[in-house]
Amino acid sequence: MKVLEYVRAEDQLPEHVPPPGGSLNLEPLVGTWFATDEQTAGLVRLELRPHAGRLFVRAFGPNELEPYEWGEAEATTYGADVTAVDAVAFNATFDFGFLVTILAGRVGEGILVLDMFNAFVDSSGRPNYLSREFFHRRGTAIAD
């Protein structure tokens, strides 16, 4: 039986390109990101920080006095293709007990597009839903 090594032609490393090795450069993702919609009912801020070669995501929801902190989750990072050196996307999971939210973000042209997959795991009968937010970065990166 042949072992599957790829499912798409794009998943193969070109013969003339050596494997990149190591981890992706996280700097394109790192920093504090703010929702472009100041009246959003979703997330108002994301803090993406590196630590020991991994990316961590801290999320904040809207609240009257100050944003409500969701906590922090380790993210999985992705390059644009198999020869990538820079991380351009991530996903992270937040488990609230009654709700599991997967954040999937991609950065391009200075904008972070964030899809939020929300699945209720309680017996409330509420349907799962998807929402999308847009973020911009200002200021400097969060230190390691």
QUILIN-V516274 format. One record per residue. N is the residue number from 0. RES is the residue in one small letter. SS is DSSP state (~ for helix, > for strand, _ for the rest). PHI is phi in degrees with one decimal (none if undefined). OMEGA is omega in radians with two decimals (NA if undefined). Layout:
# QUILIN-V516274
((N	RES	SS	PHI	OMEGA) (N	RES	SS	PHI	OMEGA))
This chain:
# QUILIN-V516274
((0	m	_	none	3.14) (1	k	_	-82.3	3.10) (2	v	_	-83.4	3.12) (3	l	_	-72.2	-3.14) (4	e	_	-107.3	3.09) (5	y	_	-162.5	3.12) (6	v	_	-113.9	3.09) (7	r	_	-131.8	3.11) (8	a	~	-57.5	-3.13) (9	e	~	-65.7	-3.12) (10	d	~	-81.4	3.11) (11	q	_	-86.7	3.00) (12	l	_	-77.6	3.06) (13	p	_	-58.8	-3.09) (14	e	_	-59.7	-3.08) (15	h	_	-84.6	-3.11) (16	v	_	-112.2	3.10) (17	p	_	-70.5	3.09) (18	p	_	-56.5	-3.08) (19	p	_	-64.3	-3.13) (20	g	_	64.6	3.11) (21	g	_	69.8	-3.10) (22	s	_	-103.5	3.14) (23	l	_	-76.1	3.02) (24	n	>	-70.0	-3.05) (25	l	_	-86.2	-3.02) (26	e	_	-53.9	3.12) (27	p	_	-61.8	-3.13) (28	l	_	-100.5	-2.96) (29	v	_	-68.4	3.05) (30	g	>	138.8	3.10) (31	t	>	-101.5	-3.09) (32	w	>	-114.5	-3.10) (33	f	>	-116.9	3.12) (34	a	>	-61.2	3.10) (35	t	_	-72.9	3.09) (36	d	_	-96.6	-3.09) (37	e	_	-68.1	3.13) (38	q	_	-102.4	-3.06) (39	t	_	-60.0	3.02) (40	a	_	-93.1	-3.13) (41	g	_	-92.2	3.13) (42	l	>	-87.2	3.13) (43	v	>	-102.5	-3.10) (44	r	>	-155.2	3.01) (45	l	>	-127.9	3.02) (46	e	>	-118.0	3.14) (47	l	>	-110.5	-3.08) (48	r	>	-133.3	3.09) (49	p	>	-89.2	2.99) (50	h	>	-157.1	3.10) (51	a	_	52.7	3.09) (52	g	_	79.7	3.12) (53	r	>	-117.2	-3.14) (54	l	>	-107.1	3.09) (55	f	>	-121.4	-3.08) (56	v	>	-116.8	3.02) (57	r	>	-114.4	-3.06) (58	a	>	-115.2	-3.11) (59	f	>	-134.3	3.09) (60	g	>	-97.7	-3.10) (61	p	_	-72.2	3.08) (62	n	_	-158.2	-3.05) (63	e	_	-60.4	-3.06) (64	l	_	-85.8	3.09) (65	e	_	-151.4	-3.08) (66	p	_	-57.0	3.12) (67	y	>	-85.4	-3.09) (68	e	>	-83.1	3.09) (69	w	>	-81.2	-3.00) (70	g	>	106.8	-3.06) (71	e	>	-126.8	3.11) (72	a	>	-136.2	3.04) (73	e	>	-75.7	-3.10) (74	a	>	-106.8	2.92) (75	t	>	-98.4	-3.10) (76	t	>	-108.6	-3.07) (77	y	>	-139.4	2.99) (78	g	_	-93.4	-3.13) (79	a	_	-73.2	3.10) (80	d	_	-160.6	-3.05) (81	v	_	-72.4	3.09) (82	t	_	-102.0	-3.06) (83	a	_	-63.7	3.04) (84	v	_	-110.6	-3.11) (85	d	>	-100.0	3.01) (86	a	_	-77.9	3.11) (87	v	_	-124.1	-3.09) (88	a	>	-151.6	3.13) (89	f	>	-155.4	2.89) (90	n	>	-140.4	-3.14) (91	a	>	-147.5	-3.10) (92	t	>	-115.2	3.05) (93	f	>	-116.6	-3.12) (94	d	>	-110.6	-3.12) (95	f	_	-98.6	-3.12) (96	g	_	91.0	3.11) (97	f	_	-93.8	-3.04) (98	l	>	-142.4	3.02) (99	v	>	-114.3	-3.13) (100	t	>	-118.0	3.05) (101	i	>	-103.3	3.06) (102	l	>	-96.3	3.10) (103	a	>	-129.2	-3.06) (104	g	>	-120.6	3.06) (105	r	>	-138.8	-3.12) (106	v	>	-105.9	3.06) (107	g	>	-164.6	3.10) (108	e	_	55.6	3.09) (109	g	_	79.5	3.13) (110	i	>	-118.2	3.02) (111	l	>	-103.7	3.08) (112	v	>	-97.7	-3.05) (113	l	>	-118.5	2.99) (114	d	>	-98.1	3.13) (115	m	>	-117.2	3.11) (116	f	>	-97.2	-3.04) (117	n	>	-111.7	-3.12) (118	a	>	-123.3	3.09) (119	f	>	-79.1	-3.10) (120	v	_	-113.2	3.06) (121	d	_	-95.8	-3.11) (122	s	_	-100.9	-3.07) (123	s	_	-74.6	-3.10) (124	g	_	82.5	3.12) (125	r	_	-68.7	3.14) (126	p	_	-76.4	3.03) (127	n	_	-66.5	3.14) (128	y	>	-149.6	3.13) (129	l	>	-118.2	3.02) (130	s	>	-136.1	-3.10) (131	r	>	-132.4	3.11) (132	e	>	-129.5	3.10) (133	f	>	-121.2	-3.08) (134	f	>	-131.0	3.01) (135	h	>	-126.7	-3.10) (136	r	>	-107.0	3.02) (137	r	_	-141.8	-3.10) (138	g	_	84.5	-3.07) (139	t	_	-104.8	3.14) (140	a	_	-67.8	3.10) (141	i	_	-79.6	-3.09) (142	a	_	-68.1	3.11) (143	d	_	-68.7	NA))
